[in-house]
Amino acid sequence: MTADRNRAMSCITRRHLLLGTLALACGQSHARQPAATGYAGRADVRPFIDAVVAEQGIPRSWIEQMLAAGRRSAQAERLMTPSVTPPPRDWTRYRARALDEGRLREAVAFQHTHRRTLARASDTFGVPAEVVVAIIGIETVFGRVMGTLRTLDVLLTLAFDYPRRSAFYRDELAHFLALGHLGRLDVLKQTGSFAGAIGLPQFMPSSIRRYALDFDGDGRVELARSAADAIGSVASYLHREGWQRDRPVMFDAIANEAIAEQLGRGIAAAHNWAEVAELGVRIDGYLPPDAKVVLLDLPYLQEDGRANVEYRIGTVNLAAILHYNRSYFYGAAVAEFAATLRTRAAEPHATPGSALG
């Protein structure tokens, strides 16, 4: 994709920049336009507007008004761009950040404060309270780190000025505009992460439309302001992605690179446990032979700097978490965070406060 982008940019001339005709000159829908024209006036944005009008039924004038207020976010583009020399993947380091003591203490307090709401979500969707808490804790430290970039600017930038995932972000921008037109958020004021995610659970706009709930009953879905809405929405998401009540999530496993390659490294629980066990995989527990599983490989660096790998077997419940975030590190961290939280929450001193969710 970097080579494609370089070829596209090589055809840009100063005259094209001044006239705002990059898309026509380069034949690339993602080529940059001068900021002065605004996104609503760009040639490469007009087909997108046509599609949103046709598919979402939103008036063209309203869409153009919203997009005219958008500005390119250099910060979002910079933060989304991968490092030329990324550091080696290290499960041990990732786990230490996700399960740090401060975050775990906040998790115990959050679970206690919102215990009634969490119990209601668990009863409704079958997702344990500690799993919901783990996701919100890892995503935003319970709302303390939700992002401060204007979501409109982020989505416009990533949809039209950042070719790596432009199709994905154009779809998310369409959902975002639909949410705004329905009155479910303020397009011009909504803020979030540099990737366009919103609220305590860091939902993308498409996920808000599909899974988000008014779980506090006030008539609005407020993922950035209502812990109850965030709790219900996370549980709803996992339920809709296949979570099964009272099933395990993950087991430590003995496996190897060849088996991981053979199974394909997907995010779905696509293999029968009996078939995986026949390949030589072993776990620290029991699964019925017909249970669907996914194998996770978690590379890490030893103290001497040498690379090694840990393995986990995940059930359909871990697969549901991986649909929330496709990273194996993320899925394993949520499962371990939840398991740790179960122990912490049971300790007598781990029930601060008295407010009820």
C-alpha positions, 0 to 999 in steps of 0.5 A: 500500500505504501508503494501505491500511495507513493505512485499516486502522490507522484502525479500531484503537481503544484497546479493540481493542488491549487485547483483541487483536482487531485482525484481526476489527475491521479485517478485515485479516490483517496488522493488528497485535496487542498484543505481550502476546498473542504471535504464536501467540495472534493471530487472524490467525496461526491460519489460517497455522498451519492451513495449515502443519500441513496442507501441511508436516505439522508438529505444531500444538503445535510450531508454536505453541511456536515462534511463541509465542517470537517478538517483533515486530522494530521494527528489521526493519520500519524497515529494510524501509520505503522512504524517503519521498524515496529518493535517485536511482538511481546505478549509479556509486555502487553499483558503487563500493561493491560493487567497493571495493578492500578487498572485492576484496582479500578476494575474492582471498584467499577464492578462494585459500583455498577454491580446491579447493572452488571448483574442485569446485563449478565442475566440478559445476555449470559456474559459474566460481569468480569468480562464486561468490566475487563473490556471496558477497563482495557479499552478506556480505563473505565472512561478516563482515556476515550480520546479527544479527537473530533470523530468527524475529522478522524473518519473523513481523514481515514476515509479519504486521505489515508489509503490503507483502510479507506473502504472500511472508514468510508463505511464507518463514516456513512454509519456515523452520519446516519447516527447523527441524522437520527439524532443519536449523536452530535456529528460536529461535537462527538469526540473519540479515539484516533481510530474513530472509536467512541465511548467507554467501550470504544465502539465504532459507528457501525457497532453503535448502530448494530449493538449499542443499547439504552440500558439505563432507560433514559431514552438515549444511548450515551456510550461516553456518559452512561456506564449502564449503556456501555455495560449493556452494549458490551454484553449485547455485542458479545451475545450477538457474536456468539457468546454462550452462557456458562461456558469457559473462555480460555485454557493454557495450552501446549502446542507448536508453530506447525500446529498453529500454521495448520489451523490457520490463525483465524479468529473464529472457533472453527475446529472441533476440540477432538480434531485439535487434540489429535494434532497433539495440543493439550490443555489444562482442563476439559472440553467436550470433543465437539466443542469448537475452539481456536488456537492462539499463539502469543509470542514473547521475549524471554529475559535473555532476549530470545523469542518464545511462544505461549499458546492458548485454546479459546472457546466460542466465547473467546472468539466473541471477544476476538470479534470485538478486537481481532488481536490475540493479545487483546483476547487473551488479556481480556480473558486473564483480566476477567479471571484475575478480577473474579479473584480480586472481587471475591476478596473481603477488602475489594468492595469500596464505595456504596453506589449502585449501578 
